[in-house]
Amino acid sequence: MGIVAKQSILNTLITYFGFAFGAINTLFLFTNILSEENYGVVSYLLASSNLLWPLIAFGMQNTLIKFYHTYTDSYIQSRFFSWILLVPMLMLLIVGGLYYVFYDQIMSHYSQTNEVVQSYVWIIIVIGFASAYFELYYAWAKVHLQSVKGNLLKELFHRVLISVLLIAVYYNYLTPTLFIYSLAIIYLVRTLLMKLQAMKIKMPEFNLGRLPNTNSIVTYSLLIIIAATVSVFLLDLDKIMIEDFMPISNVAIYSICIYMASVIEVPTRAILQITNPLTAQLLAKKDIKALSNLNKKTSLTTVVVTVWIGILVLCNVHSIFELVPEQYILYIEIVLLVGFVKLFDASLGITNSILFNSDSYRWILIFGVGVLILAYYLNTLLIPTYGLIGAAFATFVAYTIYNIAKLSFVYAKFRIQPFIFKTLVAFLFGLAIGVLFYYWQIAQMHPLLSICVKGFCISVAYISCIYFTRLSPEINTAIMKVLKGK
C-alpha cells in the first residue's frame, strides 16, 4: 500500500481508539461522575475553545500547508515557519487585551444566563492558545507527510488523560472544580509533546528575514482565517446558542447525542490528515487528473467506512442509551440529522482541501459567511421553539447547503467531482442492512452484549457485501491484511 493508505489506516485505528475513550468519557464517566451542570460547563468550555483557537492561529496551519511546497530552499522554508509561529502569539495578546477590557461585560453576560461559567472563562483562552500552537506544529509534521504520531496526540492523548482524571474525581482525589482547571494543563502538555515531535521530524532554523510572496501569504491568511473560523463555528455554534436559550445542563444532553453521531466522521478525519498536504502538492503541480483520481478514491473509501460505522451506531443507539443515567434523554432525531451531515461530509472526498489550497479559496469564505449567518438565524428561530432538535435541524440545513455550494463550485471550476456509481452502491448496502437490523431488538439481553451481537452481525453482513462486490481495491487489500494478521 502507498503512503496514503498506510497512514490513513493507522490514523483511522488511532482515531477510533481515541473515540472509544471519548465514548467512555462522554457516555459513562462524565454522566456518572460529574453533575449535569458541571458536565454542561465542560462541554461549553471545550466548544468555546474550539471557536477561539482558529482566531488565535489566524489560519496559519492552512497557510503553512498551502505555501510550504512553493519554497524549494530549506532555509526559506524555515523562515516561513518562523513567521508562522510568531503570529498566534500576537493574536493572543489581542484576545487577552480584549478579555481584560471587556471583562465586566463578559461576566455580566454569564450572570444573566449561566453564572456557574464565570469562574472558568479564562480556561477557554488557555485551551484555545494551546490548541492553536498544537495545530501549527501538527501542520509542520503533515507537510513532511508524517501524520500518525500527531494524530495520536490529537485524537487519543487528551481523552486518555481525561479518563484518568475523571476516575480520580470518582475516588475523591480531585474535586470537580480542580478537574475543570486540569483541562487547561492537559491541552498545554499535549502541545508541548507535539512541538517536540515536530522538531524531531525536521528542526527548522529560526529566523525572521524577508519572505517571497508576502502579499499572497497575508491575503490568503486573512481570508482563510475567516473561512476556517466559519467551519469551526458551524460545528459548535449550536452548543453555544443552546447555552443562551436553555439551562446549561442541556448542553451536556445535546453533546452526548452529537458525540454519538460524530463517531461516524472518524474515517474522514483520519484520511484527510494525509490527503490534505497531498492535495496541496497536486494543485501546485496543476495535475488535475491525479487530483480527480485522488478525490474519487478518497470519497469512496470514506463513504464505505463511514456507512459501516453509521449503521453500527444507529442500530445500537437504544442499547447504548440504556447504559447512560436516566436523566440524559436520547434524541434519535439529533443522531440521525447530524449523522447524515457527517456522511455527506465523508462523500466530499478532498473537495474541502481543493478549495482551501487552490487559488479559489476566496469562494469558501463567501459560502461560509453566508451559511454561518443562515445557521445563526435558524438557531435563533428554532431553539426557542423546538429546543435541542431545533438546534440539530439548523445544523443539518446549514451544512447541507454549505456542502452543495462547495461541490458545485469545485465542479464548475475544475470539472472535478467525487462521486462514482460504487459510492451509491455502498450507500444502498448500508441502507438495506441498517433497515434490516434497526428494528431487531434482542430481548432480555444486557445492552453491552446486545451491542456486541448486533455489531458482529452487521459487520459480517456489510463487510461481506463490500468485499465480494470488490467496490474498493484498497479496502479489500486492508481486509486481507487484517485476516492474515498483518
N, C-alpha and C positions, 0 to 999 in steps of 0.2 A: 504494500500500500504506500501511497505517496504521503508527503508531509501533512497535507490537509486531512486525509483520512486518519492517519495515526494520531495526530494531535487532537482531532475532533473526537475520536473515540475516547481518548484519555480524558479530555475535557468533559465529555458527557458523563463518564463514570464519576469523576471528581465532583461535578456539579450535582449529580444525583445523590452522592454521599452527603454533600452539603445540604441539599434539600431534605434528605432523610433526617438529619439533625434539626433542620429548620422545622420539619413537621413535628418532631418530638417536642421541640420548644413551643411551637405555636398551638398545637392541639392538646398537649398533655401537661408540660411543665408550667408554662405561663398560666394556663387556665386553672391549675390545681394549687399553685404556689402563691401567685400574686392575686390580689383582689382585682375585680373588673376595672376599678378606677385606675390602679397602678398599671395594669396591662394596657389600658387605654392610653395612659401617659407615655409608656414606652413606644407603643405603635405610633403615636403622634410625633414624638421626638425623632424617631427614625425616618418617618415620612417627611418631616420638615427639613431634616438634614439632607435628604435626597433632593429636595428642591433647591437647597442652598449651594451644595458643592459645585454644580456646574457653573454657577455665577463666580465662585472663587477661582475655579480652574480656568475660567474665561475661554473655554473651548480649546485650551492648549493641547489636550490629549488628541483631539481630532486634527488640529493643526500639525502636530508632530507626525502623525501617520501620513497625512496628505503630502507634506513638503519634504520629509526626510530624504526620500529617494531622489528628489530633484537635485540634491547636492552629491557630488561624487567624491569630493575631498573630505577625508575623515576629520580634518581639523575644523572645517566649516560646519560639518555635522555636529561636532562637539560644541561649537559656538552657538549653533542654533538651539541645542538642548539647554545650554546655559541660560539663554534668554527665556526659554520656555519655563524653567524652574523659578525665575525671578517674578514672573507675572502674578502667580497666585498670592505671593507674599504681599505685593502691592494691593491686590484686591482684598486681602484680609484686613489690611489697615483701613480701607474704605468701609468695609462691612462693620468692623469693630467700632469705627468712629460713628457710624450711623446708629449702631446699637446704643452707644453712650449718649448721643444727643437725644434720641427718641425713647430713652429708657422708660420715662414716666408714662408716655403714651402706650408703649408696649404692655407694661404692667396693667394699665387701666383696661386695655382690651381683654386681657385674660381674667381680670377681676369680674368682668361682666359676663363671661362665657364659662370658663372652667378655671377657677382660681388655683387649683392644685398644680397647674402647669407653671405658675410663676417662678417657683424655686429652681426650675430646671431649664429655663430658656437658654442660658449660656451654653448648655451641653449641645444644643443644635449647632452653634458656631464651631465648637471644638470638633465635633464629628464631621461637620461639613469641611473644615480645614484639612483634617486628616484624610478624608475621602478624596479630596481634590488632589493632594500630592500622591496618594496611592495610585490614582488613575494615570498620573503623569509618568510615574516610574513603571507602571504596568504597560503603558503605551511604548516606552523605550524598549521593554522586553519584546513586545509584539512586532515592532518594526524590524527586529532581528529574528523574527519567526520563532520565538521562544515564549509560548503562552501557557504551558502546562503548570509550572510552579506558581506563576502569578495567579492562575485560575484557582489553584489550591488555596492560596491566601484569600482570594476574593470570595470564593463560594463556601469554603469549609472551615477555615481557621476561626473566624469570629463566632460562627454558630456553635462550634465545639466549646469554646470558652464560655459562651452564654449558657450553654447546658450545664457546665461545671458550676458557674456562679449561681444559677437557679437552684441547683442541688444544695449549694452552700446556704442559700436563703432558707431552704426547706429544713435544714438541720440547725438553723439559727446561728450559723457562723457569720452571716451577713444580714443586715436589715434590708427591706425593700428599697429604702432610700439610698443606702450605700450601693446596692445593686445598680440602681439607675445611674449613679455617679460613675460606677465602674465601666459603664458602656463607653465613656469617653476614653478611658485608658486602653480598652480592647482595641478600639479603632486606631489609636496612636501607635500602639505596638505593631499592629498589622502593617501600617505604613512604613515603619522603621524596617521591618523584615523585607518588605517589597523593595525598599531602597537598596538594601544590602544585596538582594538577588539581582536587581537591575545593574548595579555596579559590577557584580561578578560576571555578568554576561559580556559587558563591554564598559570599561571605565572611560568616561569622556574626559577630555582636557578642558577644564572650565575656564572660559574667557568670554568677555563681553564686547568684542570688537564689532565692526560694522558687518551687517549681513546683506548678501544679494537678495533681490526680490522683497525688500522690506515692505514696500507698499502693498504687494499682493498678500503677504502674510498677515499684515494688520487688517486689511479689508476682509480677508477670509475669516480671521479670528473674531472680528466684530460681528459679522453676520452669523457665523456658526455658533457663537455663544448663545445667541437668541434662539436659533433653531434647536440646539441641544437642550436648552432650558425648556423650550416648548415641549419637547419629547418627554422630559422628566416630569414637567408639570402635568401633562396629560396622564402620567402614570399614577401620581399621588395627589392630584388636585381634589379628587372625590373625598379622600380621607381628611384632608384639611378642611373642606367645606362641611363635612359631617360634624366636625367639632364646633363650627359656627352655629349650626341649626339644632343640634341634638346633644344630650349628655355625653361626656367623653367615653363612657363605657360602651357606647355604640360603635366607637372606632375599633374596639377590640373584637366585637362580634363581626363587623364588616371585614376586618383584617383576616380572620380565620377563613371566611368564605373566599376572599381574594387569594389567600395563600394556596388553598386547595386548587383553585383554577390556575395559579401561576406555575405550579409544578409542570403543567403542560408545555411551558415555553423553554424548559431546560435544554432540549436538543438545539433549539435556535441559538440560545446564548452561547452554548459550547462551541458550535460550529463557526459562528461569526467571530469568535476570538481570533481565529486564524485566517478566515476568508476576508476580513476587513483589510488588513495590510496587503494581501494578495490582490484584492480589487484595486487598491491604490497603485500597485505596480503595473497592472494590466492597463489601467487608464493612462498612466504615464507613457506606456509604450503604444497606446492607441490600438491595442489588439482587441477589436470589438468581437471577433469570432470567438476567441478564448474566453472573453468576458461573458458572452451569451451561453457558452457551454457550462461555465462555472455557475452561472445563475440558475440554469435548469437543473444541474446536478445537486446544487445546494438546496433548491426548493424541494425536489423530490425526496432527498434524504431526510430533511427536517420534517416534511409532511408525514412520511411513513412512520417515523419515530414518534412525532407529536400526536398523531391519531391514536397510536397504540397507548401512549400514556393517558391521553384524554379519555378513552373508553375505560381504562383501568380505574381512573378517578371517578368518573360519573357513575359507573356501575357499582361502585363500592361506597359511594358518598354517604348513604344512610348508615351503613355499618361503621364507617369512620366516626360519624357523629354520635353513635351510641357510646363511644369511648370518651366523649367530651362531657364535662359537667353540664347539668340540665339547664343552668341559667343562660348558656350560649345556644342561640337558636340557629338552626340550619335554614338558610335561604337558598334553595336549589336554583332559583331564578338567577341569583348572583353568580353562582358557579357556572351555569350554562352560558349566560351572556358574556362573562369575562373569558370563559373557556373558548368561545367562538372567536373572540378578539385575538387570543393567543394563537389559535390555529391559523387565522388569517395572516397574522404576523409571520408565522413559520412559512407560509406559502409564498411570501415575497422573495425568498432567496436572498440575493445580495442587492436587492433594489435600494435599500437604505444606504448601503455602502457606496453604491454608484452615485447616488445623489450627494452624499457628504463629500466624496472625494473627486467629483468631476467639476468642470467649470460652471456647471448649472446649479451649484449649491445654493445660490440665492433663492431659487424657487422653493426649496424646502422651508426656508424662512417664511415666505409668503403663505404657503399652505399651512404651516404650523401655527402661525399667529391667528389666521382665520379660524382654524379648528379650535384653538385654545379659547378664543372668545366665545365660540359656539358651546364648548364644554362648560365654561363658566356660566353662561346663560342657562343651559339645560340643568345644571346642578342647582342653580338658584331657583329655578322653576319647579323641579321635580322632587328635590329632597324634602321641602316642607310639606308636600302633598303625599308623596309615596315613600318617604323615608329611605331606607338603605337600598331598596330595589330601584328607586328613582335614581340614586347615585350610580348604580351599576348600569342602568339603561342609558344614562347620559354618557358614560364612558364608552359603551357599546356603539352608540350613534356617532360620537366624535371620532373614535378610532376607525370605524368602517369608512367614513367619508375621507379621513386622512389617508388611509391606505389606498383607496381607489384613486385619489388625486395623484399619489406618488407613482402608482403603477401606470396610469395614463400618461403622465409626463415622460417617464423613462422610455415608454414605448414610442411616443411621438418624437423624442429627441434621438434615441439610439436604435430604434427598431428592435429593442430587447424586451422580452417578457419571460417570466419564469415558468409558465405553465406548459405541461405536456399531457398527453392522454393518460399516461401512467399515474400522474398526480391525482386525477379524478378517480381512477380505479382504486388507489389506496384509500381515498376518502370513502368510496362506496363500500369497500370491505369493512372499514371501521364502523360506518353507519349500520350496516347489516348486523355485525357482531354486537354492536352496542345495544341495538333494539332487542336482540335475542337475549342478552344477559341482564339488561337493566331491571326487568320485572321478575327475574329469578331471585327470590328471597329464600335463603336457607333457614328453615325454621329450627328453633331450639339448638342453635349453634352459637358459640362465643363469637363476638364480632371479629376478633383477630383471626380466628380460624376460618370464618366465613370469607374474610378478605383474601386470605391465602388460597382457599379453594377456588373462589371465583377468579382471582387474579391468575392462577395457574391455567385454568380452563380457557380464559380469554386470551392469554398469551400464546398458548399452544395453537388455538384456532386462528388467531390473527397472523402470527409469525409463519405458520404453515402456508397460509394464503399468499403472503408476500414472497416467501422463499420459492414455492413451486411455480408461481407465475413469473419469477425472475424479474420483478419490477426494477430492482436496483442491484447491479453487479457488486457495488461497494458494500451494500448491506449483506448480500449473500456471502461475500468473502468474509465479512466480520462474523457472521453466524457460524461459518465453517471453522473459523479460528477458535471461537468460543467452544464449539463442540469438541474440537481436538485438544482443548485445554491450553491454548496459546493466547 
